[in-house]
Amino acid sequence: YPGFLERPEVANVLHTARVLYVTSFVLSTPPRAECAKVMAAEAVRRRTQGAAFALNLSSAGILLSVLPQVCDLLPQTHYLFGNCDELHAVRANSMRTSRLST
């Protein structure tokens, strides 16, 4: 668990933000990917209070290396941002890895 998320100034934002937003670039290292998981879980926990988790696919290139992390977050994602190239990259890579259904 990323300890810095427990610092009062960070925890306050995490527990009160309406939208928790992550770009796929941050999923490229395990500590940052774990932060994204914590943020997504917090948004789901507070969904009845209006919280939401947003994920930006960021770049078709980065998706090659972070697709497993993206797939793990998708069930908790309320808003997904991506352009056509990024969405095609997710689909093409997920078909190879069978991580998503088509």
HELIX and SHEET records of a PDB file:
HELIX    1   1 GLY A    3  GLU A    6  5                                   4    
HELIX    2   2 PRO A    8  THR A   16  1                                   9    
HELIX    3   3 SER A   24  SER A   28  5                                   5    
HELIX    4   4 PRO A   30  ARG A   45  1                                  16    
HELIX    5   5 ARG A   47  GLN A   49  5                                   3    
HELIX    6   6 ALA A   60  LEU A   73  1                                  14    
HELIX    7   7 LEU A   74  GLN A   76  5                                   3    
HELIX    8   8 CYS A   84  THR A   97  1                                  14    
SHEET    1   A 3 VAL A  19  THR A  23  0                                        
SHEET    2   A 3 ALA A  52  ASN A  56  1                                        
SHEET    3   A 3 TYR A  79  PHE A  81  1                                        
END                                                                             
